[in-house]
Amino acid sequence: MAPRKHVTLTLDHKTEIIKLMENGQNYGTIAEKYGIGKSTVGDIKKNKEKIMKFVSTTERGPGTRKTLKEPENLVLENALFIWFMQQRRRHIPISGEIICEKARLFHREITKQEDGFTASRSWLDNFKHRHGIKRLKITGEKLSCDEASIEPFRNELQRVINENNLDLEQIYNADESGLFWRMLPEHTLTSSHEKNAPGRKMIKARITFMPCANASGTHKLPLLVIGTAQKPRAFKSVNLSVYYRGQKNAWATRVLFLDWFQKQFVPVVREHLLNVNLPPKALLLLDNCPGHPSAEELRSDDGNIFAMFLPPNTTALIQPMDQYVIQNIKLKYRKSLVVNVLADPVHGENLIDALKAINLKDAVFSLANCWKLVPPMLIKKSWKHLLPFQTENKIDEVVEINDIQLSTLINQIQKTCKNKMSDSQAHEWACRGADEDLANHEILTDDQILQIAAKEDDIDDEDESGSISTSKVSPSEAVNALNTVLQ
């Protein structure tokens, strides 16, 4: 027998092998498929955690990269990639020369030397290769909305629906949004003596959450929640009602999204459709976020569950989850946050301590409950701009009631504050989208980026909030606090 030809696997191949092992395929079958030895498959399994952690830090996957070898200046590399991804999420176009110039600036800051690093073209190519950056020129939702492309897309969508014989039950949309899960309105802190307290940075702890539901409003998948900790301490011995994943910046990367699609969306949707006596075929509509995988990757093994992308710069106009749903979840969550702060006996003495008592587990359970409370009719109406033939339903009353209560609660937190919040201001704060949140609170300075880059190896294993003793608020205490406010 001729000796087996040596094969050097790419990281993409290794992630494929890891998924095959997770699905129960044996070493021999995998080894034969990729032309490698069984021992190589075993080595990949041993290094599974390192491989998946590394791949999760790339923008669109590792591409053809074959090793986990780190760059010479890891701090510079980490800082530059954090900065690059921040610009991506702000939809700011980036060129190769801009990346090189930023790299030179970071190098000067790190080494305190003016010379010694040229950021050549070959270095740029290697940087892009290491982080799976396939393109630099981007457009995004910050640009003016492209209304002209909406009608042609509606026609194309209708064609796909007819061609696949899809019912509203089989058409889904998912959209990510950022949430500062401990943050109160700025005015509740500006008059507080704790403005410069060590805990103030803690209240900007951020997660990304993603609701996904069908056009009929009858099927809501568990929320995808992404935090900065891989294994938060607060989650120990807890069964979560969300699909949680960790990423060092709490961002939805290509790898995490693909993981959600394959392990959550496809099996859960299949099960639902079989339960309602429909064929297991479904369409997932997504925006053109840089972190999303390609349409070719977002397809089930049998091809019956697949994705389709909305036209660029139309999210604000036609994406269903961005019409009413995300805003409603945030409204309910932030109202719940304010009630919990009011119910905490220490809030009158130290607002920061009251916020510290709320951990990531509390936030995730509250967020899941808020998603559960979103009415099906609201979800159905959110599709009206994309699928105009749907029946419209009035939902304004739900929002108005929550607005009025929320502003009352917010003003109760800080009785000494002169500038009381109006109903409209409360609604604007509670429903603020991810882009506004990012613009107002989460833009990291170069110094902050360098500090993060110097500390991080990759994904934290523990809760970013540190060791915080938590006090539980019983339902009766919360009700009593709310009744006291409304009297």
C-alpha positions in Angstrom: 0.0 0.0 0.0 1.3 3.4 -1.0 2.1 5.7 2.0 -0.6 8.3 2.7 0.1 11.7 1.3 0.8 14.4 4.0 -2.2 16.7 4.4 -2.0 20.1 6.2 -5.5 21.0 7.4 -6.7 24.6 7.5 -8.4 25.8 10.7 -11.7 25.8 8.7 -11.2 22.0 8.1 -10.4 21.5 11.8 -13.6 23.3 12.9 -15.5 21.1 10.4 -13.9 18.0 12.0 -14.8 19.2 15.5 -18.5 19.6 14.4 -18.5 16.1 12.9 -17.2 14.6 16.1 -19.8 16.5 18.1 -22.4 15.0 15.7 -21.2 11.5 16.6 -19.1 10.5 13.6 -16.3 8.1 14.4 -12.5 8.8 14.0 -12.1 6.3 11.1 -14.8 7.9 8.9 -13.5 11.4 9.6 -9.9 10.4 8.9 -10.8 8.8 5.6 -12.8 11.8 4.5 -9.9 14.3 5.1 -7.1 11.9 4.2 -5.5 12.1 7.7 -4.6 9.6 10.4 -6.9 8.8 13.4 -4.2 10.2 15.7 -4.6 13.5 13.9 -8.3 13.5 14.6 -7.5 12.8 18.2 -5.1 15.7 18.4 -7.8 18.0 17.0 -10.2 16.9 19.7 -7.6 17.6 22.4 -7.1 21.1 21.0 -10.8 21.7 20.4 -11.1 24.6 23.0 -8.0 26.4 21.7 -9.1 26.1 18.0 -12.7 27.3 18.7 -11.6 30.1 20.9 -9.2 31.4 18.2 -11.7 31.0 15.4 -14.3 33.0 17.4 -12.0 36.1 17.4 -11.9 36.3 13.6 -14.2 38.5 11.7 -15.5 36.1 9.0 -13.6 32.9 10.0 -9.9 32.0 9.6 -10.1 31.5 5.9 -7.2 29.4 4.7 -5.1 29.8 7.9 -3.6 26.5 9.1 -1.9 27.3 12.5 -2.6 29.0 15.8 0.7 30.7 15.7 0.5 34.1 17.4 2.0 37.3 15.9 5.2 38.8 17.2 3.5 41.8 18.9 0.3 40.2 20.3 -0.8 43.4 22.2 -0.5 45.5 19.0 -2.5 42.8 17.1 -5.2 42.5 19.7 -5.6 46.3 20.0 -5.7 46.8 16.2 -8.4 44.1 15.8 -10.5 45.5 18.6 -10.3 48.9 17.0 -11.1 47.5 13.5 -14.2 45.6 14.8 -15.4 48.8 16.6 -15.2 50.7 13.3 -17.0 47.9 11.5 -19.9 48.0 14.0 -20.1 51.8 13.6 -20.3 51.2 9.8 -17.2 53.3 9.1 -15.4 52.4 5.8 -11.9 51.2 6.4 -9.0 51.1 3.9 -5.7 49.2 4.1 -3.8 52.4 4.5 -6.0 53.4 7.4 -5.3 50.1 9.2 -1.5 50.5 8.6 -1.5 54.0 10.0 -3.5 52.9 13.0 -1.0 50.1 13.6 1.9 52.5 13.5 0.1 54.7 16.0 -0.5 51.8 18.4 3.1 50.7 18.0 4.3 54.1 19.0 2.0 54.1 22.0 3.1 50.6 23.1 6.9 51.0 22.6 7.3 54.7 23.1 9.5 54.7 20.0 8.9 56.6 16.8 10.6 54.1 14.4 11.0 50.4 14.1 7.6 49.3 12.6 6.7 50.1 9.0 3.3 48.2 8.7 4.2 47.1 5.2 1.8 45.7 2.6 2.9 42.1 3.4 2.3 42.8 7.1 -1.2 44.1 6.2 -1.9 41.0 4.1 -0.8 38.8 7.0 -3.0 40.7 9.5 -6.0 40.3 7.3 -5.2 36.6 6.8 -4.8 36.0 10.5 -8.1 37.5 11.4 -10.2 36.3 8.4 -10.8 39.8 7.0 -11.9 39.3 3.5 -12.9 42.8 2.4 -12.3 46.3 3.7 -14.7 48.6 1.9 -18.1 48.4 3.6 -21.4 50.2 3.6 -23.8 50.1 6.5 -27.0 51.4 8.2 -25.4 54.7 9.0 -25.7 55.7 5.4 -29.0 57.1 4.1 -31.7 54.5 3.7 -32.0 53.0 0.2 -35.8 53.1 -0.3 -35.5 52.4 -4.0 -34.2 48.9 -3.4 -37.1 47.9 -1.1 -39.8 47.2 -3.7 -37.6 45.1 -6.0 -36.6 43.1 -2.9 -40.2 42.6 -1.9 -40.9 41.2 -5.3 -37.9 38.9 -5.1 -38.9 37.8 -1.6 -42.4 37.0 -2.9 -40.9 34.9 -5.7 -38.8 32.9 -3.2 -41.9 32.4 -1.0 -44.0 31.2 -3.9 -41.2 29.0 -5.4 -40.7 27.2 -2.0 -44.4 27.2 -1.2 -43.7 28.9 2.2 -46.4 29.9 4.8 -46.0 32.8 7.2 -45.3 30.1 9.8 -42.1 29.3 7.9 -40.6 32.8 7.4 -38.3 34.0 10.2 -36.3 37.1 11.0 -33.5 37.6 13.6 -31.7 40.8 14.5 -29.0 41.6 17.1 -29.1 44.5 19.6 -26.7 45.7 22.3 -27.9 46.1 25.9 -26.2 47.8 28.8 -27.9 45.6 31.3 -27.0 47.6 34.4 -27.3 51.1 33.0 -29.8 53.7 34.2 -30.5 57.0 32.5 -27.6 59.4 32.8 -29.5 61.9 34.8 -30.1 59.5 37.6 -26.3 59.4 38.2 -25.2 63.0 37.4 -26.7 64.3 40.6 -25.4 61.3 42.6 -22.3 61.5 44.9 -21.1 58.3 43.3 -20.4 59.6 39.9 -16.6 59.0 40.2 -16.9 55.8 42.4 -15.0 52.7 41.3 -18.2 50.9 40.5 -19.3 53.5 37.9 -17.5 51.7 35.0 -19.2 48.4 36.1 -22.7 49.8 35.1 -21.6 49.8 31.5 -21.5 46.0 31.3 -22.8 45.1 27.9 -24.4 42.0 26.3 -25.7 41.4 22.8 -29.1 39.7 22.5 -30.9 38.5 19.4 -34.6 37.8 19.1 -35.8 35.5 16.3 -39.5 34.8 15.4 -41.7 33.9 12.5 -44.0 36.2 10.5 -47.1 34.7 12.0 -45.9 35.6 15.5 -46.6 32.0 16.7 -43.0 30.8 17.2 -40.4 32.7 19.2 -37.0 31.0 19.5 -35.0 31.3 22.8 -33.0 34.5 22.8 -29.4 34.3 21.7 -27.4 36.1 24.4 -23.7 36.9 24.0 -21.7 38.1 27.0 -18.0 38.8 27.6 -17.6 35.7 29.9 -17.4 32.2 28.5 -18.5 30.6 31.8 -20.0 33.3 34.1 -19.8 32.4 37.8 -23.5 33.5 38.1 -24.5 30.7 35.8 -23.2 27.8 37.9 -25.9 25.1 38.5 -28.4 27.1 36.6 -30.6 26.0 33.6 -30.7 29.0 31.3 -33.8 29.7 29.2 -31.6 31.4 26.5 -28.9 30.3 24.1 -25.8 31.8 25.8 -22.3 32.2 24.3 -19.2 34.1 25.3 -17.1 36.4 23.2 -14.5 38.8 24.6 -16.3 42.0 23.3 -19.8 40.5 23.5 -20.1 40.8 19.8 -21.9 38.4 17.4 -19.1 37.1 15.3 -19.4 34.9 12.2 -18.5 31.8 14.1 -21.0 32.4 16.9 -23.8 33.2 14.5 -23.0 30.0 12.5 -23.0 28.0 15.7 -26.5 29.4 16.6 -27.8 28.7 13.1 -26.7 25.1 13.1 -27.2 24.1 16.7 -30.3 26.2 17.6 -32.2 27.6 14.6 -32.3 24.6 12.3 -33.2 21.9 14.9 -35.7 24.1 16.8 -37.5 25.3 13.6 -37.6 21.8 12.3 -39.3 20.6 15.5 -41.8 23.4 15.5 -42.8 22.9 11.9 -43.3 19.2 12.3 -45.5 19.9 15.4 -47.8 22.2 13.4 -47.9 19.7 10.5 -45.9 21.7 8.0 -42.9 20.5 5.9 -39.6 21.3 7.6 -38.7 24.2 5.2 -38.0 27.7 6.4 -36.5 31.0 5.3 -34.4 33.2 7.6 -34.2 36.9 6.7 -31.2 38.8 7.9 -29.6 42.3 7.5 -26.2 42.8 5.9 -24.2 43.0 9.2 -20.5 42.3 8.7 -20.6 39.6 11.4 -23.1 37.4 9.5 -21.9 34.3 7.6 -22.6 34.1 3.9 -25.9 32.8 2.5 -24.0 29.7 1.3 -23.0 28.9 4.8 -26.4 29.6 6.3 -28.1 26.5 4.8 -29.1 23.3 6.4 -27.7 20.0 5.2 -30.8 19.2 3.1 -31.0 22.8 1.8 -34.6 23.2 3.0 -33.7 25.8 5.7 -31.8 28.7 4.3 -31.1 32.4 4.7 -31.7 35.5 2.5 -30.3 39.0 3.1 -32.1 42.3 3.1 -30.8 45.0 0.8 -28.1 47.2 2.3 -29.2 50.3 4.2 -32.9 49.2 4.6 -32.8 47.7 8.1 -34.4 50.7 9.7 -37.3 50.6 7.2 -38.2 47.0 6.7 -36.4 44.6 9.1 -39.2 43.2 11.3 -37.4 42.8 14.6 -36.2 46.4 14.3 -39.7 47.8 13.9 -41.3 47.1 17.3 -39.9 44.0 18.8 -36.4 44.9 20.0 -37.8 48.2 21.3 -40.5 46.4 23.2 -38.0 44.0 24.8 -35.8 46.8 25.9 -38.7 48.8 27.3 -39.8 45.8 29.4 -36.3 45.0 30.5 -35.4 48.5 31.6 -38.7 48.9 33.4 -37.9 45.7 35.3 -34.4 47.0 36.1 -35.8 50.2 37.6 -38.3 48.2 39.7 -35.5 46.0 41.0 -33.4 49.0 42.0 -36.4 50.6 43.8 -37.1 47.3 45.6 -33.5 47.1 46.8 -33.3 48.6 50.4 -29.8 50.0 49.7 -30.7 52.1 46.7 -31.5 55.2 48.6 -28.0 55.2 50.2 -25.9 54.0 47.3 -27.3 53.6 43.8 -24.2 51.8 42.5 -24.5 49.2 45.2 -28.1 48.6 44.2 -26.9 48.0 40.6 -24.1 45.7 41.7 -26.6 43.5 43.4 -28.0 42.6 39.9 -25.8 40.0 38.2 -25.7 38.6 34.7 -27.9 35.7 35.6 -30.6 38.1 36.8 -30.3 40.1 33.6 -30.5 37.1 31.4 -33.6 35.7 33.2 -35.3 39.1 33.1 -34.5 39.5 29.4 -35.9 36.0 28.6 -39.0 36.9 30.5 -39.4 40.2 28.6 -39.1 38.3 25.3 -41.7 35.8 26.5 -44.1 38.7 27.2 -43.9 40.2 23.7 -47.4 39.6 22.2 -47.7 37.6 19.0 -49.8 40.4 17.4 -46.9 42.9 17.9 -44.5 40.5 16.2 -47.0 40.0 13.3 -47.4 43.7 12.9 -43.6 44.2 12.8 -43.7 42.5 9.3 -46.1 45.0 7.7 -43.4 46.9 5.9 -41.8 43.8 4.5 -45.0 41.8 3.9 -47.7 44.4 3.3 -50.5 41.9 2.8 -50.5 41.1 6.5 -53.4 42.3 8.7 -52.5 45.3 10.8 -53.3 45.3 14.5 -53.3 48.1 17.0 -50.5 47.9 19.6 -50.0 51.5 20.6 -51.9 51.0 23.9 -49.3 48.5 25.2 -46.4 50.9 24.6 -48.2 53.9 26.1 -49.0 52.2 29.4 -45.4 51.1 29.8 -44.1 54.6 29.0 -46.1 56.3 31.7 -45.1 53.8 34.4 -41.5 53.8 33.4 -41.0 57.6 33.7 -42.7 57.6 37.1 -40.3 54.9 38.3 -37.2 56.5 36.9 -38.0 59.8 38.6 -38.6 58.0 41.9 -35.0 56.5 41.9 -33.4 60.0 42.2 -35.9 62.2 44.1 -33.3 65.0 44.4 -32.8 65.3 40.7 -34.2 68.6 39.4 -34.6 67.5 35.7 -37.4 65.0 35.9 -37.8 62.6 32.9 -40.8 63.0 30.7 -42.8 60.1 29.3 -41.2 60.6 25.8 -37.7 60.8 27.3 -38.3 57.6 29.2 -39.5 55.9 26.1 -36.5 57.2 24.1 -34.0 55.9 26.7 -35.7 52.5 27.1 -36.1 51.7 23.4 -32.8 53.1 22.3 -31.2 50.9 19.6 -27.8 49.2 19.6 -26.3 51.8 17.3 -27.3 54.7 19.6 -26.1 52.8 22.7 -22.8 52.2 21.0 -22.4 55.8 19.9 -23.3 57.2 23.3 -21.6 54.9 25.7 -19.4 52.2 24.1 -16.8 53.9 21.9 -13.5 52.9 23.3 -10.6 55.3 23.2 -7.2 54.2 22.0 -5.9 54.1 25.6 -8.9 51.9 26.6 -8.3 49.6 23.7 -4.6 49.2 24.5 -5.5 48.4 28.2 -7.9 45.7 27.1 -5.5 44.3 24.5 -2.7 44.1 27.1 -4.9 42.2 29.6 -6.8 39.7 27.5 -5.6 36.4 26.2 -9.0 35.6 24.6 -12.4 35.0 26.2 -12.7 35.4 29.9 -13.9 32.3 31.7 -15.6 34.2 34.5 -18.1 36.9 35.0 -16.7 40.3 34.3 -18.4 41.9 37.2 -16.0 40.3 39.7 -17.0 38.8 43.0 -20.2 40.6 44.0 -22.5 39.5 46.8 -26.0 39.5 45.5 -29.2 40.0 47.4 -32.4 38.6 46.1 -35.6 40.7 45.8 -38.7 38.7 46.4 -41.8 39.3 44.2 -43.7 40.7 47.2 -40.9 43.3 47.9 -41.0 44.3 44.3 -44.8 44.7 44.3 -44.7 46.7 47.6 -42.0 49.0 46.1 -44.0 49.6 43.0 -47.2 50.3 45.0 -45.3 52.8 47.1 -44.2 54.7 44.0 -47.6 54.8 42.4 -49.4 56.0 45.6 
